[in-house]
């Protein structure tokens, strides 16, 4: 199930928590019983309006990264630890900021 793969499994929850914590959003980390849609809609309402686009972008990036990690495990037999995936996500966030796709001040709250 998509909710399990992207939000509920232990690996995914750790990636979400660590990624959100880096940006000061650890209180928004999903619980083991959340569904992706309900969690995302509820959480984004807790983010100040000027940072919602950045939050939405981060949610997309984390979900995509988790899906690609799942595919890597299933189809290539390769896997990484949650911390490595979080570093990769953080690097992508910096690239998105550098490219102007996400406003740095909205993402980092500065």
Secondary structure, DSSP 8 states (H G I E B T S, - for coil): -HHIIIIISHHHHHHHHHHHHHTT-GGG---TT--HHHHHHHHHHTS-GGGHHHHHHHHHHHHHHHHHHHHIIIII-----HHHHHHHHHHHHHHHHHTTSS-HHHHHT-
